[in-house]
Amino acid sequence: MKKAVYFLVLFLLMNSCSVSKKPIFMKVDQVEIVSATSDTLRLKAAAFFKNPNTIGGTISSDEILVFMNGEPIGTVSVAPFKVPAKEKFLVPLSAVIPTKRILENNTNGILGGLINSFLKKSIQVQFKGNLKYKFFGFSTTFPVDKITEIKL
């Protein structure tokens, strides 16, 4: 009888703390320029998720590239983020782009594109890559591909 009770308790614990679904990736939004200096351009954004599970995990990134007017100019940094259980949450994304990198790509026309963007008062920014969700042995990736116009 004792073994049956232990088995029942263990079974209930295993079922109540399982990963039934992966978190739901909703969108990347709130893309904006934080600061622009002579040597760097800082961007920030937020990746929105909903976790339907009773347990959390962590979200990290291997590499998310930043494209400005179609040209790759930098990468996004994502600190490992603890995922809350049964909640909507956002993962902050930030990028520090050296202006030297923008000027080096002049042969590809990015400088001309930026001048045109400043005249139009907007810049097209794209975030492209993957975010990884991990919980013990369970792992999944979420593709990120967001194009947005930032008003200057």
HUDAGI-V618112 format. One record per backbone hydrogen bond with DSSP energy under -1.0 kcal/mol. NH is the residue of the N-H (numbers start at 1). CO is the residue of the C=O. If there is no record, write none. Layout:
# HUDAGI-V618112
nh/co
NH/CO
NH/CO
This chain:
# HUDAGI-V618112
nh/co
5/1
6/2
7/3
8/4
9/5
10/6
11/7
12/8
13/9
14/10
15/11
16/12
17/13
20/18
24/50
26/48
27/48
29/46
32/44
34/42
35/42
37/40
41/97
42/35
43/95
44/32
45/93
46/29
47/91
48/27
49/89
50/24
51/87
58/134
59/81
60/132
65/128
66/74
67/126
68/71
69/124
71/68
73/66
74/66
76/64
77/94
81/59
83/57
86/53
89/49
91/47
93/45
94/77
95/43
97/41
99/39
102/98
103/99
104/100
106/103
108/105
109/106
110/105
113/109
114/110
115/111
116/112
117/113
118/114
119/115
120/116
121/117
122/117
123/150
125/148
126/67
127/146
128/65
129/144
131/142
132/60
133/140
134/58
135/138
138/135
140/133
142/131
144/129
146/127
148/125
150/123
152/121
